[in-house]
Amino acid sequence: MILVTGANGALGRLVADELASRDEAVDVVLGTRSPRSTAERRVDFDDPASLDFTGVDTLLLISAGYGEDDTVIARHGAAISAAEKAGVRHLVYTSLSGDGDHLTYALAHRWTERRLRRGPLAWTILRNGLYAEFLADIAAAGPDGTIAAPLGEGRLAAVARADLAAVAARVTAEPELHAGQVYELVGEHALGGAELAAAIGGSYEPGSLGATREAVIAAGQALPYQVPMLLSTYSAVAGGFLDGSGIENNALRGLLGREPRSALDAYRAAVRSHVK
Ligand SMILES: NC(=O)c1ccc[n+]([C@@H]2O[C@H](COP(=O)([O-])OP(=O)(O)OC[C@H]3O[C@@H](n4cnc5c(N)ncnc54)[C@H](OP(=O)(O)O)[C@@H]3O)[C@@H](O)[C@H]2O)c1
């Protein structure tokens, strides 16, 4: 049996759809903090009582990365320990691409990877690049159509979230073929601010990191830990660290078995859905 955590998150829902549409039937349980049907099981990394993985052969651990490092590390550590205790055979973890080490949120991902390497379970690590849809959040245009995100001349090798879900489903359905593998999964065409703006009929006038930090704090909607998370993302893109050139073996196309979706199309669609 496969159990997918975070099944009601955006990635988890897509993975569940992918698993359901496979030709050969797979036995899947959807783990979520808020079950909505009998097909779903309550799994909350913050609640040890909900972490019973008895009968699970393969666990797809979708990272629960919104939090301070100690919170995220405690969540992932609890989930892995529970999997070990229950005799889960293989754990697939959604991590962060290897070029993301300058991002503040890389630490909890690398901690989790190390925890798996040092533990007894068979594992596969999916080092996901940043989502094209995430770009629609962090590089949205203002009311006048201007994208002011401080990406500088940097570019992001963004990936359509649906492609990462397709890879996660494939690996999770046949885990023995992928044991001990660390897969880098980034976009093949890196997107810059000017290209994003052209795609939505706007203009690109990047701000400075300092002005952006002040604006984010002044808007009052970000929790304290989220400010450095966001700023480190801008800084890493602007510094040229996330354009895909630092990734030696991009496994995306091979594991998809087809051409990756257009990240620009995924960005455009996400911007449109935000506007609705
Ligand atoms: N590559 C990227 O660009 C990128 C961008 C943002 C985030 N991420 C990371 O990738 C993960 C999946 O992305 P996503 O798009 O699906 O994000 P999302 O839509 O925000 O979903 C995250 C899901 O994580 C689960 N979760 C949160 N706290 C949890 C907890 N205490 N215990 C168990 N599950 C918990 C929840 O699932 P339920 O609602 O089902 O409980 C939540 O819906 C994120 O959680 C984050 O770590 C990656």
PDBQT file of the ligand as one rigid body, heavy atoms in Angstrom, charges set to zero:
ROOT
HETATM    1  N1  LIG A 301       9.145  23.679  -5.205  1.00  0.00    +0.000 N 
HETATM    2  C1  LIG A 301       8.460  24.779  -4.868  1.00  0.00    +0.000 C 
HETATM    3  O1  LIG A 301       8.392  25.765  -5.624  1.00  0.00    +0.000 OA
HETATM    4  C2  LIG A 301       7.754  24.867  -3.574  1.00  0.00    +0.000 A 
HETATM    5  C3  LIG A 301       7.038  26.024  -3.280  1.00  0.00    +0.000 A 
HETATM    6  C4  LIG A 301       6.362  26.064  -2.080  1.00  0.00    +0.000 A 
HETATM    7  C5  LIG A 301       6.420  24.977  -1.209  1.00  0.00    +0.000 A 
HETATM    8  N2  LIG A 301       7.132  23.886  -1.525  1.00  0.00    +0.000 N 
HETATM    9  C6  LIG A 301       7.232  22.724  -0.636  1.00  0.00    +0.000 C 
HETATM   10  O2  LIG A 301       6.569  21.632  -1.277  1.00  0.00    +0.000 OA
HETATM   11  C7  LIG A 301       5.495  21.172  -0.442  1.00  0.00    +0.000 C 
HETATM   12  C8  LIG A 301       4.341  20.756  -1.312  1.00  0.00    +0.000 C 
HETATM   13  O3  LIG A 301       3.983  21.837  -2.141  1.00  0.00    +0.000 OA
HETATM   14  P1  LIG A 301       2.470  22.208  -2.376  1.00  0.00    +0.000 P 
HETATM   15  O4  LIG A 301       2.446  23.032  -3.596  1.00  0.00    +0.000 OA
HETATM   16  O5  LIG A 301       1.600  21.005  -2.298  1.00  0.00    +0.000 OA
HETATM   17  O6  LIG A 301       2.184  23.131  -1.101  1.00  0.00    +0.000 OA
HETATM   18  P2  LIG A 301       0.771  23.425  -0.424  1.00  0.00    +0.000 P 
HETATM   19  O7  LIG A 301      -0.320  23.465  -1.457  1.00  0.00    +0.000 OA
HETATM   20  O8  LIG A 301       0.928  24.600   0.439  1.00  0.00    +0.000 OA
HETATM   21  O9  LIG A 301       0.514  22.142   0.466  1.00  0.00    +0.000 OA
HETATM   22  C9  LIG A 301       1.317  21.862   1.546  1.00  0.00    +0.000 C 
HETATM   23  C10 LIG A 301       0.680  20.708   2.289  1.00  0.00    +0.000 C 
HETATM   24  O10 LIG A 301       1.580  20.227   3.259  1.00  0.00    +0.000 OA
HETATM   25  C11 LIG A 301       0.810  19.501   4.186  1.00  0.00    +0.000 C 
HETATM   26  N3  LIG A 301       1.220  19.834   5.541  1.00  0.00    +0.000 N 
HETATM   27  C12 LIG A 301       1.433  21.043   6.082  1.00  0.00    +0.000 A 
HETATM   28  N4  LIG A 301       1.678  20.942   7.392  1.00  0.00    +0.000 NA
HETATM   29  C13 LIG A 301       1.618  19.617   7.678  1.00  0.00    +0.000 A 
HETATM   30  C14 LIG A 301       1.750  18.864   8.857  1.00  0.00    +0.000 A 
HETATM   31  N5  LIG A 301       1.981  19.428  10.045  1.00  0.00    +0.000 N 
HETATM   32  N6  LIG A 301       1.592  17.515   8.786  1.00  0.00    +0.000 NA
HETATM   33  C15 LIG A 301       1.311  16.907   7.596  1.00  0.00    +0.000 A 
HETATM   34  N7  LIG A 301       1.162  17.568   6.448  1.00  0.00    +0.000 NA
HETATM   35  C16 LIG A 301       1.303  18.911   6.498  1.00  0.00    +0.000 A 
HETATM   36  C17 LIG A 301      -0.648  19.925   4.036  1.00  0.00    +0.000 C 
HETATM   37  O11 LIG A 301      -1.404  18.879   3.455  1.00  0.00    +0.000 OA
HETATM   38  P3  LIG A 301      -2.928  18.612   3.952  1.00  0.00    +0.000 P 
HETATM   39  O12 LIG A 301      -3.654  19.900   3.682  1.00  0.00    +0.000 OA
HETATM   40  O13 LIG A 301      -3.379  17.485   3.099  1.00  0.00    +0.000 OA
HETATM   41  O14 LIG A 301      -2.863  18.276   5.392  1.00  0.00    +0.000 OA
HETATM   42  C18 LIG A 301      -0.547  21.094   3.072  1.00  0.00    +0.000 C 
HETATM   43  O15 LIG A 301      -1.705  21.264   2.304  1.00  0.00    +0.000 OA
HETATM   44  C19 LIG A 301       5.211  22.342   0.491  1.00  0.00    +0.000 C 
HETATM   45  O16 LIG A 301       4.651  21.882   1.705  1.00  0.00    +0.000 OA
HETATM   46  C20 LIG A 301       6.578  22.933   0.688  1.00  0.00    +0.000 C 
HETATM   47  O17 LIG A 301       7.314  22.210   1.651  1.00  0.00    +0.000 OA
HETATM   48  C21 LIG A 301       7.788  23.790  -2.706  1.00  0.00    +0.000 A 
ENDROOT
TORSDOF 0
